Amino acid sequence: MDIFVNVISSAQSIPADRIEYGYLPTYIQDIQRAWRLAEQPYDKDPKGAVDVAPIPGCEKPAAIALQVRYAATLSVLNSLVSQIPAPLIAALVTQRIWTLEQAWTLMEHSSPRKQVEIFECLVNHLSDAEQHPALAAVLSVHDESARARMLSLLAPVLSEALLIQVLEHLGELTSEHYRSLVLCRLSCYLPSSLVPRVINLTYEINNPIDRLTVLSCWVQRQISLLPKIFAALKLIQEPQVLSQVLATIAPHLPAHFVPIAIQMARSVDEPEERYDILSALAIHHSPLQSEVLELSSYLEDEFTLANSLASLAADGAFETSEEILTRISQIENEAARTLGLSLVAPHLANVIMAELLQEIQRLQSEHHRVQVFKNIPLSASIIPQVLQMTAGFKNAGALATALSTLVPVKPTLMPEALQAAQQIEDLRVRANVLGEIAIHQPTLWPTVLDAIRQIPSELSRATVLRHLAPHLPELSMASALDLVAEISELPVRGQALSGLAMYLPQHLLGRALTHVLEIPDLSVFASIAQQFEPTQVVAHRCIDRVSVLNALASYVPEELLTENVQITEQIDDPKLRAQALSGLLPQLNLKPIDAAKLSERLHCLASRCHQDFLADLLRLGPAIAHLGGPECLSEIAQHLQTLESQWVQRSLLRPQLK
């Protein structure tokens, strides 16, 4: 039998062993290869107007139907890949269950944001031999923002030869902003021999702010850039840019440049903006701290003020600890005052503990008091004072949290802390507090997991699991995965797995993957299949539906619509191109489309998730009916029904780890 028929026949079904987590990337490649073969009947006849000798088993209607099936299958796989958390993919690779090549294949079928997430999890695990393939994978990413971020992540681990390739590629980034991001990242890792080349690339950046940002990053490597930087700053005179640049170059300023920088900062009229700039300089030039402290009184946002006072305290701007406490106690917003006390508590506790405890007692909210308690270095000597303060707590959650904080110093408080935790009415808070107690009493983890299971909100359940994941013992990980499997909302389930993935033992990774390899709503397949019944009535119904949409296109000049299509076809990023094409489909007259153009559009739309693709498929109905007729619609209906039946099989949705 012809090789084409063999490939097509093997692709008619989706055997479970090809969809196991280890073969998912390979299966994607198989579908793409089968699709290429299905297009062969049109290679000699792009317009589909002249009969050509078809390959046996792939006449025109069958070939069109197969291409629709492959596109639908790829859209399903796109949905599957989008559901696998990036940390889980990284864990599968680092445990050598998946190869990097398989990870790259999955990355190609992910959104730009997901591509960066996956790459960020993988980049620190690359061996020397894997650097070049990793760079090639990054350079093939269409989205410039994602590519620039991934190049920035990859730079620290690349050899000099590969860094040269990165520099050569920078010119292909059309956005100067993204180019500047990569050049800044390279400042810490590029060999000295390549510094002049980078400086030349920097001067090719036309945007003055982006160019200045890069130059400031490179000051530590080439101090001779300072005069040019200050000259540029005088021209720009934007406080935000001034603050950013001066903060970057402050650690490297020679003494004779410090007065120039200070003069620039003081020339800014707005006190808050002047504060930002001078505080950036004061970190490295202590004489400015008193001036910065004075300017802090102009800060209107009290949370910003709390952070600023704590930073100044850490830098030694206050003469005494009492002065620090006094300034923070003057903050009116209690939540902001709590933040400030929490930040300075570690520094004040050993000096003015009595005064600090008195200030904590002034806080009205019991939760705010506990928040500060948790930042005090605890010792046996202060436990009586803390217990006396918490004795009157009416909020069970605040009491339990306070007691759980004291347990490491005084283990005999464990029963009392546990009793208080069990009385917390808010199930999410109860689970969190029980988890904090279980850190010191591992036998409590089954109780903690049961408490998590009782939380009604799946999102809250996932949040608690992520919070406690670093502390879960290995023996409890399988039970935690059971909790994940009970979350019905797949995006929320993915969030929970993202938190667990990096802590899972190897034998649970395959099981974790099965919890995300599911389709949210397969009933959509059946509804679409019904639209492609093998009758002329349904075919005309599809055509009429689109004809109504086409009637709206009469309000748009035809030449403008054609131009929009041409612009869409020129978009390099396949996902953005598919999104743009999908938006145009309702306006296009699809009936006279030829076979080659249909195939091109199917390829484009196959990069979307399965639900979006099926919506687009309805809009392509007229073109499919025109080219393939009722026979083709019948084939498509059968293919979609078969695809549905295959993907709902438990053996496919929950493959087992071999």
C-alpha positions in Angstrom: 0.0 0.0 0.0 1.2 3.5 -0.8 3.1 5.2 2.1 0.6 8.0 2.0 -2.3 5.6 2.6 -0.3 4.0 5.4 0.3 7.3 7.2 -3.3 8.4 6.8 -4.6 5.1 8.0 -2.4 5.2 11.1 -3.6 8.7 11.8 -7.3 7.7 11.6 -7.1 6.6 15.3 -5.3 7.9 18.2 -3.8 5.0 20.1 -3.2 5.4 23.8 0.5 4.6 23.7 1.0 7.5 21.3 -0.7 10.0 23.6 1.2 9.0 26.8 2.9 12.0 28.3 6.3 10.9 26.9 5.0 10.8 23.3 2.8 13.9 23.2 5.4 16.0 21.3 6.1 13.1 18.9 2.4 12.8 18.2 2.2 16.5 17.3 4.9 15.9 14.8 3.1 12.8 13.4 -0.1 14.8 12.8 1.9 17.6 11.0 3.5 15.0 8.7 0.2 13.3 7.9 -1.3 16.7 7.1 1.6 17.5 4.7 0.9 14.3 2.8 -2.8 15.0 2.7 -2.1 18.2 0.8 -0.2 16.4 -2.0 -3.2 16.2 -4.4 -3.1 20.0 -4.7 0.6 20.5 -5.2 0.2 20.3 -9.0 -3.1 22.1 -9.1 -3.1 25.0 -6.6 -6.5 26.3 -7.7 -8.2 22.9 -7.6 -9.7 23.7 -11.0 -8.2 20.8 -13.0 -8.6 17.2 -12.2 -5.3 15.6 -11.3 -4.5 12.0 -10.6 -5.2 11.7 -6.9 -3.2 9.5 -4.6 -5.4 6.4 -3.9 -7.6 6.9 -0.8 -7.3 10.7 -0.9 -9.7 12.1 -3.4 -10.5 15.8 -3.0 -13.4 15.6 -0.5 -11.5 13.0 1.6 -8.3 15.1 1.6 -10.2 18.3 2.6 -11.9 16.3 5.4 -8.6 14.9 6.6 -7.0 18.3 6.7 -9.9 19.6 8.8 -9.5 16.6 11.1 -5.7 17.2 11.5 -6.3 20.9 12.2 -9.0 20.0 14.8 -6.6 17.5 16.4 -3.8 20.0 16.6 -6.1 22.5 18.2 -7.0 19.9 20.8 -3.3 19.3 21.4 -2.8 23.1 21.7 -5.4 23.1 24.5 -3.7 20.2 26.2 -0.3 21.9 26.1 -1.7 25.1 27.4 -2.9 23.2 30.5 0.5 21.8 31.5 2.1 24.1 34.1 5.6 25.3 33.1 7.1 24.0 36.4 5.7 20.6 35.6 7.3 20.6 32.2 10.6 21.6 33.7 10.4 18.9 36.3 9.7 16.2 33.6 12.8 17.4 31.7 15.1 17.7 34.8 14.1 14.2 35.9 14.9 13.0 32.3 11.4 11.8 31.7 11.1 14.2 28.8 13.9 15.5 26.6 14.6 19.1 25.9 13.7 18.5 22.3 10.2 17.4 23.4 10.0 20.5 25.6 10.9 22.7 22.6 8.1 21.1 20.6 5.5 21.8 23.3 6.9 25.4 23.6 6.1 25.9 19.9 2.5 25.2 20.6 2.2 27.6 23.6 1.4 31.2 23.9 4.3 33.7 24.1 3.7 34.1 27.8 3.8 30.4 28.4 6.9 30.0 26.2 8.7 32.4 28.5 7.5 30.6 31.6 8.6 27.2 30.3 12.0 28.6 29.2 12.6 30.3 32.6 12.0 27.0 34.4 14.4 25.1 32.0 17.3 27.6 31.4 19.3 26.9 34.5 19.3 23.1 33.8 21.0 23.3 30.3 24.2 21.5 29.8 27.0 22.8 27.6 25.8 20.6 24.8 22.3 21.8 25.1 23.1 25.6 24.8 23.2 25.7 21.0 19.8 23.9 20.5 18.3 26.1 23.2 19.5 29.3 21.4 18.2 27.9 18.1 14.8 27.3 19.8 14.7 30.9 21.2 15.7 32.5 17.9 12.8 30.7 16.2 10.2 32.3 18.5 8.1 34.7 16.5 6.9 37.0 19.3 9.6 39.6 19.8 8.8 40.3 23.4 9.0 36.6 24.3 12.2 36.2 22.2 13.9 39.2 23.9 13.0 37.9 27.4 14.2 34.4 26.6 17.5 35.8 25.2 17.9 37.7 28.4 17.3 34.6 30.5 19.7 32.5 28.3 22.6 35.0 28.2 24.1 34.0 31.6 24.7 30.4 30.6 26.0 30.9 27.0 29.5 30.5 25.8 31.3 33.4 24.2 30.8 32.0 20.7 27.0 31.8 21.3 26.9 35.2 22.8 28.3 36.5 19.5 25.4 34.9 17.8 23.0 36.7 20.1 24.7 40.0 19.3 24.3 39.3 15.6 20.7 38.5 16.0 19.8 41.7 17.9 19.5 43.6 14.7 16.5 41.4 13.8 14.6 42.7 16.7 12.5 45.5 15.3 11.6 46.9 18.7 14.4 49.1 20.1 13.0 48.6 23.5 13.3 44.8 23.4 16.8 45.3 22.0 17.7 47.5 24.9 16.4 44.9 27.4 18.8 42.2 26.0 21.7 44.6 25.9 21.2 45.5 29.5 21.1 41.9 30.5 24.3 41.2 28.7 26.2 43.8 30.7 27.0 41.3 33.5 28.0 38.4 31.4 29.6 39.5 28.1 33.4 39.1 27.8 35.4 42.3 27.8 36.5 41.7 24.2 32.8 42.2 23.1 32.1 45.4 25.1 33.1 47.8 22.2 30.7 45.9 19.9 27.9 46.3 22.4 28.5 50.0 22.8 28.3 50.4 19.0 25.0 48.5 19.0 23.8 50.8 21.7 24.5 54.0 19.7 22.4 52.5 16.9 19.3 52.7 19.1 17.4 55.9 18.1 15.2 56.2 21.1 17.1 58.4 23.6 15.6 56.8 26.7 16.3 53.2 25.6 19.8 54.2 24.6 20.4 55.9 27.9 19.1 52.9 29.8 21.6 50.6 28.1 24.5 53.0 28.6 23.8 53.2 32.3 23.8 49.4 32.6 27.2 49.3 31.0 28.8 52.0 33.2 30.3 49.4 35.5 32.2 47.9 32.5 33.1 51.2 30.9 33.3 54.2 33.2 34.2 56.4 30.3 30.5 56.4 29.3 29.6 58.7 32.3 30.1 62.1 30.5 27.8 60.9 27.7 25.2 59.7 30.1 25.1 63.0 32.0 24.9 64.9 28.8 21.9 62.8 27.7 20.2 63.2 31.1 20.3 67.0 30.7 18.5 66.7 27.4 15.8 64.3 28.6 14.9 65.8 32.0 12.3 63.2 32.8 12.2 62.6 36.6 11.3 58.9 36.2 14.2 58.3 33.7 16.5 60.4 35.9 15.7 58.3 38.9 16.1 55.0 37.1 19.5 55.9 35.5 21.0 57.5 38.6 20.0 54.5 40.7 21.7 52.3 38.2 25.0 54.3 38.0 25.1 55.4 41.6 27.3 52.4 42.8 29.9 53.2 40.2 30.0 57.0 40.4 33.5 58.4 41.0 33.7 61.1 43.7 34.0 64.0 41.2 30.7 62.9 39.5 28.6 62.8 42.7 28.0 66.6 43.0 26.8 66.6 39.4 24.3 63.8 40.1 23.1 65.5 43.3 22.7 68.8 41.5 20.5 67.1 38.8 18.4 65.5 41.5 17.9 68.8 43.4 16.8 70.5 40.2 13.6 68.4 40.1 10.7 70.6 41.4 8.3 67.9 42.6 9.3 66.8 46.2 8.2 63.2 45.7 10.1 62.8 42.5 13.1 64.6 44.1 12.8 62.1 47.0 12.9 59.1 44.6 16.1 60.3 42.9 17.9 61.4 46.0 17.0 58.2 47.9 18.5 56.2 45.0 21.8 58.2 45.4 21.7 58.1 49.3 22.1 54.3 49.3 25.7 54.8 48.2 26.3 58.4 49.5 25.2 58.5 53.2 25.5 62.3 53.6 22.3 62.6 51.6 20.2 60.5 54.0 19.2 63.5 56.2 17.9 65.3 53.2 16.0 62.2 52.0 14.5 61.8 55.5 13.2 65.4 55.4 11.7 64.8 51.9 9.9 61.7 53.1 7.4 63.9 54.8 6.1 64.9 51.4 5.1 61.3 50.5 1.3 61.1 50.4 1.0 57.4 50.1 1.5 56.0 53.6 2.5 52.5 52.4 5.2 54.1 50.3 6.2 56.1 53.4 6.3 53.0 55.5 8.6 51.2 53.1 10.8 54.4 52.8 11.2 54.8 56.5 12.2 51.2 56.9 14.8 51.5 54.1 16.2 54.6 55.7 16.3 52.9 59.1 18.2 50.0 57.6 20.7 52.5 56.0 21.3 54.2 59.3 19.5 57.5 58.6 18.1 57.7 62.1 20.2 58.6 65.1 18.3 56.4 67.6 15.9 53.4 67.5 13.4 55.5 69.4 13.3 58.0 66.5 12.5 55.2 64.0 9.6 54.0 66.1 8.3 57.5 66.6 8.2 58.3 62.9 6.5 55.0 62.1 4.0 55.4 64.9 2.9 58.7 63.3 1.5 56.9 60.2 -2.3 57.2 60.4 -3.3 54.2 58.2 -3.1 51.2 60.5 -2.3 48.7 57.7 0.5 50.9 56.5 1.7 51.4 60.1 1.6 47.6 60.5 3.8 47.2 57.4 6.3 49.7 58.8 6.5 48.0 62.2 6.9 44.6 60.6 9.8 45.8 58.5 11.7 47.5 61.4 10.7 44.9 64.1 13.8 42.7 63.5 16.1 45.7 64.1 14.3 47.2 67.1 13.4 44.0 69.0 16.8 43.6 70.7 17.1 47.3 71.5 13.7 48.7 72.6 11.5 45.6 72.9 9.2 47.1 75.6 8.5 50.2 73.4 7.9 48.0 70.4 5.4 45.8 72.2 3.6 48.8 73.5 3.3 50.1 69.9 2.0 46.8 68.8 -0.6 46.9 71.5 -1.9 50.2 70.0 -2.9 48.4 66.8 -6.7 47.8 66.8 -6.7 44.8 64.6 -5.6 41.5 66.2 -4.4 40.3 62.8 -2.2 43.4 62.4 -0.7 42.7 65.8 0.1 39.1 64.8 1.6 40.3 61.6 4.2 42.3 63.5 4.7 39.5 66.1 5.8 37.1 63.3 8.6 39.5 62.4 10.1 39.7 65.9 13.0 37.4 66.7 11.4 35.3 69.3 13.1 34.1 72.5 11.9 32.4 75.6 12.2 35.7 77.6 9.5 37.5 75.7 7.0 34.7 75.4 5.2 35.6 78.6 4.7 39.1 77.4 3.3 37.9 74.0 1.0 35.4 75.7 -0.3 38.1 78.0 -1.0 40.3 75.0 -2.8 37.5 73.0 -4.8 36.2 76.0 -7.6 38.6 75.2 -7.8 37.8 71.5 -11.4 37.2 70.3 -10.4 36.3 66.8 -9.6 32.5 66.6 -7.5 32.9 63.5 -5.3 35.6 65.0 -4.9 33.6 68.2 -4.0 30.4 66.4 -1.5 32.2 64.1 0.1 33.9 67.1 0.4 30.6 69.0 1.7 28.7 66.0 4.4 31.4 65.8 5.4 30.7 69.4 5.4 26.9 69.0 9.0 26.5 67.7 10.2 28.3 70.9 7.7 26.7 73.3 6.5 23.3 71.9 4.1 22.9 74.9 1.8 25.4 73.2 1.0 23.0 70.4 -2.3 21.6 71.8 -3.5 25.2 72.6 -2.6 26.4 69.1 -4.3 23.4 67.5 -7.5 23.9 69.5 -7.6 27.5 68.5 -7.0 26.6 64.8 -9.9 24.2 64.8 -12.2 26.9 66.0 -11.5 29.2 63.0 -14.7 29.6 61.0 -13.1 30.7 57.8 -12.1 27.4 56.2 -9.3 28.9 54.1 -7.7 30.6 57.1 -8.1 27.4 59.1 -6.3 25.3 56.5 -3.5 27.9 56.3 -3.0 28.1 60.1 -3.1 24.3 60.4 -0.5 24.1 57.7 1.8 26.5 59.7 1.3 24.3 62.8 2.0 21.1 60.8 5.4 22.4 59.8 6.4 21.7 63.4 4.2 18.6 63.8 4.3 16.5 60.6 1.7 14.0 61.8 -0.9 16.8 61.3 -0.6 16.9 57.5 -3.5 14.5 56.8 -5.6 16.9 59.0 -4.4 19.8 57.0 -5.2 18.2 53.7 -8.7 17.3 54.9 -9.2 21.0 55.9 -8.1 22.1 52.5 -10.6 19.7 50.9 -13.4 21.4 52.9 -12.7 24.8 51.4 -15.7 25.6 49.0 -13.8 27.8 46.6 -11.5 25.9 44.3 -9.4 29.0 43.7 -8.9 29.3 47.5 -8.1 25.6 47.7 -5.4 26.0 45.0 -4.0 29.1 46.7 -3.6 27.2 50.0 -2.0 24.2 48.3 0.5 26.5 46.6 1.3 28.3 49.8 1.9 25.0 51.7 3.6 23.1 48.9 7.2 23.9 50.0 6.5 22.4 53.4 4.6 19.2 52.4 6.5 16.0 53.3 6.9 13.5 50.5 4.5 11.1 52.1 1.7 13.6 51.7 2.4 14.5 48.1 0.2 11.8 46.7 -2.7 13.0 48.8 -2.1 16.5 47.7 -2.3 15.4 44.0 -5.7 13.7 44.9 -6.8 17.2 46.0 -5.6 18.7 42.8 -7.6 16.1 40.7 -10.8 17.1 42.6 -10.5 20.7 41.2 -12.9 20.8 38.3 -11.7 24.2 36.8 -8.7 23.3 34.7 -7.0 26.7 34.9 -7.3 26.6 38.7 -6.0 23.0 38.7 -3.1 24.2 36.7 -2.3 26.9 39.3 -2.3 24.3 42.0 0.0 22.0 40.0 2.3 24.9 39.3 2.9 25.3 43.0 3.4 21.6 43.6 5.4 20.6 40.5 8.9 21.6 41.7 8.5 19.6 45.0 7.0 16.4 43.5 9.1 13.2 43.7 9.9 11.6 40.3 7.4 8.8 40.6 4.5 11.3 40.9 5.4 13.5 37.9 3.6 11.3 35.3 0.5 11.2 37.6 0.6 15.0 37.9 0.6 15.4 34.1 -2.5 13.2 33.7 -4.4 15.8 35.8 -4.0 18.5 33.2 -4.3 16.4 30.0 -8.0 16.8 29.8 -10.4 18.8 27.6 -12.7 21.2 29.5 -15.9 20.6 27.4 -16.0 18.0 24.7 -19.7 18.5 24.1 -18.7 21.3 21.7 -17.4 18.6 19.3 -20.8 17.1 19.1 -22.5 20.4 18.4 -20.1 21.2 15.6 -20.4 17.8 14.1 -24.2 18.3 13.9 -23.6 21.4 11.8 -21.8 19.2 9.2 -24.6 16.7 8.6 -24.3 15.2 5.1 -27.4 17.0 3.7 -27.7 19.9 1.3 -30.1 21.5 3.7 -27.5 21.8 6.4 -24.8 22.8 3.8 -27.1 25.6 2.6 -27.9 26.5 6.2 -24.2 27.0 6.9 -23.8 29.0 3.7 -26.8 31.1 4.5 -25.4 31.9 8.0 -22.1 33.1 6.6 -23.9 34.9 3.8 -25.7 37.1 6.4 -22.3 37.9 7.8 -21.0 38.6 4.3 -23.8 41.0 3.8 -22.3 43.2 6.5 -19.1 43.3 4.6 -20.8 45.4 2.0 -20.3 48.4 4.3 -16.5 47.9 4.1 -14.8 48.9 0.8 -13.7 45.7 -1.0 -10.2 47.1 -1.6 -9.8 47.8 2.1 -10.9 44.3 3.1 -8.5 42.8 0.6 -5.7 44.9 2.1 -6.6 43.8 5.6 -6.3 40.2 4.5 -2.9 40.8 2.9 -1.7 42.5 6.1 -2.9 39.6 8.1 -1.0 37.1 5.9 2.2 39.1 6.5 2.1 38.7 10.3 5.0 36.4 11.2 3.7 35.2 14.6 1.4 32.3 13.8 -0.8 32.8 16.8 -1.3 36.5 16.2 -1.9 35.7 12.5 -4.5 33.2 13.4 -6.2 35.6 15.8 -6.3 38.3 13.1 -7.6 35.9 10.5 -10.3 34.7 12.8 -11.5 38.3 13.3 -11.7 38.8 9.5 -13.6 35.5 8.7 -17.1 36.9 9.3 -16.4 39.7 6.8 -14.9 37.5 4.0 -16.7 36.0 1.1 -15.5 32.4 1.5 -17.5 30.6 -1.2 -15.1 31.1 -4.1 -12.0 30.1 -2.0 -9.7 27.6 -3.7 -8.3 24.4 -2.2 -4.8 25.8 -1.6 -6.2 28.9 0.2 -8.4 26.7 2.3 -5.5 24.6 3.3 -3.4 27.7 4.1 -6.2 29.1 6.4 -6.6 25.7 8.1 -2.9 25.7 8.9 -3.1 29.2 10.2 -6.2 28.5 12.4 -4.8 25.2 13.7 -2.6 27.2 16.1 -5.6 28.2 18.1 -7.2 26.4 21.0 -9.8 23.8 20.2 -12.9 25.8 21.1 -11.7 28.8 19.1 -10.8 26.6 16.1 -14.2 25.0 16.1 -15.9 28.4 16.0 -13.7 29.3 13.1 -14.5 26.0 11.4 -18.2 27.0 11.3 -17.3 30.2 9.5 -15.3 28.1 6.9 -18.3 25.9 6.3 -19.3 27.6 3.0 -15.8 27.2 1.5 -15.7 23.5 2.6 -19.2 22.9 1.1 -18.2 24.6 -2.1 -15.0 22.6 -2.6 -16.0 19.2 -1.3 -19.8 19.1 -1.4 -22.0 17.0 0.9 -19.6 14.1 0.8 -16.9 16.2 2.4 -19.3 17.6 5.1 -20.2 14.0 5.9 -16.6 13.0 6.3 -16.0 16.0 8.5 -18.9 15.1 10.7 -17.6 11.6 11.1 -14.1 12.8 11.9 -15.3 15.2 14.5 -17.5 12.5 16.1 -14.6 10.1 16.1 -12.3 12.6 17.6 -14.7 13.3 20.4 -15.1 9.6 21.2 -11.3 9.1 21.2 -10.6 12.0 23.5 -13.3 11.1 26.1 -11.8 7.7 26.6 -10.3 7.5 30.1 -7.3 5.7 28.8 -6.4 8.7 26.6 -7.2 11.4 29.1 -5.4 9.7 32.0 -2.4 7.9 30.6 -0.4 5.9 33.2 3.3 6.3 33.9 5.2 3.3 32.6 
